[in-house]
C-alpha cells in the first residue's frame, strides 16, 4: 500500500520537473486533456451517475456534484481558454540596478506543490489541474466521498494524457477520500507548499485551524444584494433573479435581499420572477406583509435570527428591510462573509459609498453576483475565490498561484 508521504514526495519531485517545461509543451498537454474530456465523456458521466445514485436529489450539494454533457463541454472550453492565456511564469515584476552595480530582478515562479481539499465538485478536479499545470505546479487533490468515483475517472483520464506526453503522472495526485488523508495533507510540511480548501464553512474552518502548511482561505459565500431607494425596478428584477436562481448551489448565489423601506410597495414585483423557481422567502416583519398580496403564500416564511448570515445553497432567500444605506452597510458588515456584495441603485453617490465601504472581495453595482467566477473574470478558470485579505483576494487564477524569487547578478562585488 502506498504511503501518503510517498505521494507527497513524488509530487514534489514532479513539480520540479514541471517547472522546466516550456509554455508550448504545457499548452499541448492541456489541449489534449480538453479533447480527452469530450472523447471520454461517457465514462466520466457513468462514474458521476454512480456518485449521484448515492446522494439524495434534494441535497443542496446534488447540483454541485452533477455533471452533464453540457457541463463537461464547459470544463473543456475553460481548459482551452487557460491554454490561450499568457504564461504567468518568468515575468519580471520588479527590477533595478543598485549603485554598486548589482542587478536585481523579481521573477514569478511556481509554488511547487499545491494541495486542494474540496467537497462534492468534480469540476474542481479539472480546473485545478489546468491552472496548476499551466503555472508549473504539481497538485495533490483531496476530494470528498460523495464525488470520489467522478474524481477518480477524471484523474485517470488526465494520467492517460500525461503518459502519452512522457510526463510523470505524479504531477497530479488524488488522495483517498478519508479524513485521515486530509490530516496528512495539512501536516505535509516540506512537501505541500500551499493548501487551498474549497467547500463549506466547516471544512474551511477545520483546514485553517489544523493546517501546519500555508493556507489560502476560500471562504463561504454569504451574499447580499441591496435594492436602494433609487433603484430601477426592471433592472432589479433581472439582477435578483439571476443572482438567486442561476445556480443556487454555488458560492456566488444570492442569500439575502436587502430592500429600502421606501420600496416595499415594489417588493412583490421585484421578487415575482423568483416564484417560477419556487424560491422560499424568509422575510422580516416589514417585508412579510408587503409580500403577502403578491408572492405565493406557500413560499413565504417569517424570518428568524438564523435567516440572516446563512449560506442557503438552495432555493431559499432571506429578505431584510432597512431605512437607509447606512443600515444596509451595517447589515452586510455583520452578516456578510467577505465574498460578493451588490447594490442596485441609480444614485452615483450611493454606488460610490457602497463600493468604498463594503469589505468584500467583489463589490458590484447594478450587476448580479453570479459573475464572481474566474472564467467570467477572464482568468480561464479558477482555483477558488479567496475571501482573505493577506495575499490573493477574489477569484484566483494563474497569477495567484505563483510566487516569486529575487535573482541577483554581480561582477564580484563584496559588501563593505
Secondary structure, 3 states (H helix, E strand, C coil): CCCHHHHHHHHHHHHHHHCCCCHHHHHHHHHHHHHHHHHCHHHHHHHHHHHHHCCCCCCCCHHHHCCCHHHHHHHHHHHHHHHHCCCCCCCEEEEEECCCCCEEEEEEEECCEEEEEECCCCHHHHHHHHHHHHCCCEEEEECCHHHHHHHHHHHHHHHHHHHHCCCCHHHEEECCCCHHHHHHHHCCCCCCCEEEEECCHHHHHHHHHHCCCCEEEECCCCCEEEECCCCCHHHHHHHHHHHHHCCCCCCCCCCEEEEEHHHHHHHHHHHHHHHCCCCEEEECCCHHHHHHCCCCHHHEEECCHHHCCCCCCCCEEEEEEECCHHHHHHHHHHHCCCCEEEEECCCHHHHHHHHHHCCCCEEEECCCHHHCCCCCCCCCCCCEEECCCCCCCEEECCHHHEEEEEEEECCCCCCC
